[in-house]
Amino acid sequence: MFIMTGKAMMLMSMLFILCVGAEDKSLLYRRPACGDLSGNQACPLNFSPVCGNDGITYVNECTLCVQRMHTNTDILIVKEDRC
């Protein structure tokens, strides 16, 4: 028979709560529409900020795409506004 002590029971409860509360937020993020972005393409000057999952606010989706290309990192859009 397995009997749990009070501390072990509390630790298991805390672990369960933390696991249930942790969700994969990457499913809520959006992949930017970069299209056929080339290294010498200029982005439009419109100010339409997007927040990347790297915590950086980009001037617009195009500048996020340029950063993705230069760093070879899969940066996703968290929201359509500043971080």
N, C-alpha and C positions, 0 to 999 in steps of 0.2 A: 504494500500500500504506500502511496506517495503522499506525504503531508508537506504542504508549503508553509514556510514561516511567514510572519507578517511582512518582513522586509522583502522577501522574494515575491510575495503576492503583489506588493505595491510596485516593485520594479517591473514585473510583468505587465501590470495595468498601465504604467507610464509608457512602456515600450509599445503596447497596443495602441494607445491614444496617439502617440507620435507617428506611428506607421499609417494609421487611418487618416490623419490630418495631412500627411505628405502626399501631394498629388503631382503628377507629371504636367507641369505648366507648359512645357514645350508643345503640347497638343493644342494649346490656345493661341500660340504664336502663328504669324503668317509669313510665308516665304515671299520675299520681294519679287516683283516682276522686273527682272533685269534684262530679259531678252538677249539680244546679241551685242552686249556691251563690249566695246573694244578699248584697248589701253589708251587711245588718243581721243576718245569721245568726250566732249564737254557736256556737263550737266546743265539743265536749265537753271535760271537764277530765281525761280519761284520759291518762296518760303512756305513750306508745307511740312513742318517737323514730324519726324517719326522717331520712336524710341526703339533702339536695338536691344536684343537680349544680352548685349555686352555692357549695358548700362549707359551707353552714349546716345545723346540726342543728335540726330543727323538733320541737316537743313531740309532735305527731301529724300525720297526713296532712291533717287539716282545716286546721291552721294553715299548712301548706305551700300548700294551695289558696287560702287567704285572701291569702297573700303573692303568689301568681300573679295573683290578681284585681287587687290593689292596684297592682302594678308592671307589669301587662300583659306578664309575662315567662313564657316556657315553661320552668318549673322542673320537672325530672323527679326521680324517686326513684332514688338510686344504690344504697342499701341500707336495710334495715329495722333500723336501729340508729343510734347516734351516728356522726358523721363522724370 
